[in-house]
Amino acid sequence: MTGLGTSRTPGRAPAPLRALLVDDEPLARELLRSMLEVYADVEVVGECGDGAAAVRAVLELEPDVLFLDVQMPERDGFEVLAAVSERLGGRRGAVGGPPGLVELPAVVFVTAYDQFALRAFDVHALDYLLKPFDEERLDRALQRVRERARRGERGAGTASGWSSAWESARSSSRCARSSGWRRRGST
Amino acid sequence: MWYAWGAVTPAIVAFTRRLPLADRHRAGHALAHVGAGLAAIFVTLLAVTAVRSVVTPAAQGGLPFWTVVSLQYRRVFAAFLFVYAAIVGAVHAVSYYRAMQARALREAQLETMLAQARLDVLAMQLHPHFLFNTLHAISALMTKDVPAARRMIARLSDLLRASLETDPGQEVPLRDEIQFLMQYVDIQRTRFQDRLTVDVRIAPEAERVPVPRLLLQPLVENAIRHGVARRAGAERVEVTARLAGDRLELRVRDDGAGLPADGTAVREGVGLRNTRARLRQLYGDAHRFALENVAAGGAQVTIELPAVRPGGEANAAPPAASAAVVGASARPSGSPSP
C-alpha cells in the first residue's frame, strides 16, 4: 500500500501535494489523516473543525488539495469556498478566472449523503467522497488531484503579499497545523 | 293552508341559525324561540285567514275575521307548533351533520398527518447524515479502538431496531425512553467527542410515567443539530423531567444560538413537526408544547403531558401505598411492576 501514490508517477519527484483536512468530527479527520499517511506524495498540512477556521487556514496555508466536509458549524463547505473565493477575488479570479497570485486549491468534498452532489459540481469540486469510503475510493480521488496538478491547472502561485487581514486571521485560527507545515514558496 | 309556511320557513331557519339551542346561551335562545314560535304561528294564521277571506269568502260562513282567526287558532295550534318545532329541529340536524362531517374531515387529516409522522419517524431515525456519519466514525474507530467501534455498532443497531418497530401511538415508561435516548446520545458523543455534553436529570417519581415512544430523541437531535453542529466549540444539552401535580413536564434545553430573534418563522425540522403532530393526536388539548429562547442563551422545548400511571390513575396526590410502588419501580428495569 505504501508508495501506491508515487508509483504512478515514476521517474519524477514532484513536490508533495499539501492537503488540508476540514471536518467537524475529530474521528473523521483522524481517519482521513491515517488513510493519507501511506501516500508519500501527500503531506497533511493542517486540520480544521469548522468552516470559519477553514477559510482562514486555506488563505494562510494555501494547500494544494482541500478535503472539505459539507455540513459543519459556522460555515458549511460551500460557504467556505464562497468566502475563500471572495477574499481572493480582489487579487485574482476565482476558479477558472485569470491567473493571479494564489489559486483555489483542488477541492474534494467529503460528505455523508449525496444531496449536495449537484452543488458540488457547480463549484467545480474535483471529486466527491461519500462517507464511509475505503482506500480504493480515496486513491481514485487522489489520482484526480494529481492529474489536475500535472495539467497545471493548479497555478504555481506564491504567497507573497498576503495582507494584514490574513495575518490577524492567522493568529485566531482554530486549525491544528501539522508540524512540517510551511507556506507555499517559502522553500 | 300549509303553503303559508313556505313563506315563513326561511325566516325561521335564519332565526334558528342565529339562536341555536345547542350553545351555552341555550336557555335564552329557547325563550326567544317560544316567543318567535307563537309569533310565527300567529302571523301564518293571520295570513292564511286574510287570503281566504278574500279568495273564498263563502267558506268563512259569514263569520267576522277575528272569530275565524281564533277558531282556526284553536284547531291548528298544536299542528303549527309541531311544524315550527320540526323546522327548528331540521335546522339543528343539518348543522349537526355539517359539524360532524367537518370533524370527520379533521380526523381524517389528523390520521394522515399521523401516518406521515410514522413514516417521518422512521426516516428520521435513519437520518442519512446521522447513519452514514456514524458508520464513518466506526470506520475510524475500528483500527484504533476496537471495543469502542463494537459499542458504536451495538448502539447503532439498537437505534435501527427501534426505528423499525416504531408505532408512534405507543407509550413507554419515561425510564425506557431515557434509556433509548442515551444510546443515541452515546453515539453522538463519540462522534463529537468533547464538544458535546448531554445532561439528563429525571425526577424519580417521573420515571414510570408513560410517554410516547421516541418523544425525546428527536428533540435532543434537534438541539444538537442547531447547537453543536452549527457552532464551533462545546455545547451542552440538558434534558429534565419532573412531575408538577398531575402533569409531567419535560424540557430539552441547549446553549446554542437560539431561535432567530427577528421574528421570522422558525424553521422547524421534521423532528419538531412530527413531535407536535403526534402530541396533538395523542393528547389533544391536554398537552402543551412550547419552543422558546432561554434568557441565558440557547433554545428550549417544554412539553407538558397529563401524567397517568400505568394503572390509569392520575399521579396527583398519590396514596401512600402507590407511592411505595413508585419507589420500588425506580429500580432498573426488570423488576416486575405490580
Chai-1 contact restraints between the chains, C-beta under 6 A:
chainA,res_idxA,chainB,res_idxB,connection_type,confidence,min_distance_angstrom,max_distance_angstrom,comment,restraint_id
A,E25,B,R191,contact,1.0,0.0,6.0,A-B,restraint_1
A,P26,B,Q193,contact,1.0,0.0,6.0,A-B,restraint_2
A,L27,B,A137,contact,1.0,0.0,6.0,A-B,restraint_3
A,L27,B,A140,contact,1.0,0.0,6.0,A-B,restraint_4
A,A28,B,H136,contact,1.0,0.0,6.0,A-B,restraint_5
A,E30,B,A140,contact,1.0,0.0,6.0,A-B,restraint_6
A,L31,B,A140,contact,1.0,0.0,6.0,A-B,restraint_7
A,D50,B,A232,contact,1.0,0.0,6.0,A-B,restraint_8
A,P73,B,R230,contact,1.0,0.0,6.0,A-B,restraint_9
A,P73,B,R231,contact,1.0,0.0,6.0,A-B,restraint_10
A,P73,B,A232,contact,1.0,0.0,6.0,A-B,restraint_11
A,E74,B,A232,contact,1.0,0.0,6.0,A-B,restraint_12
A,A112,B,H129,contact,1.0,0.0,6.0,A-B,restraint_13
A,A112,B,F132,contact,1.0,0.0,6.0,A-B,restraint_14
A,A112,B,N133,contact,1.0,0.0,6.0,A-B,restraint_15
A,Y113,B,P128,contact,1.0,0.0,6.0,A-B,restraint_16
A,Y113,B,H129,contact,1.0,0.0,6.0,A-B,restraint_17
A,Y113,B,F132,contact,1.0,0.0,6.0,A-B,restraint_18
A,K131,B,F132,contact,1.0,0.0,6.0,A-B,restraint_19
A,K131,B,H136,contact,1.0,0.0,6.0,A-B,restraint_20
A,P132,B,L135,contact,1.0,0.0,6.0,A-B,restraint_21
A,P132,B,H136,contact,1.0,0.0,6.0,A-B,restraint_22
A,P132,B,S139,contact,1.0,0.0,6.0,A-B,restraint_23
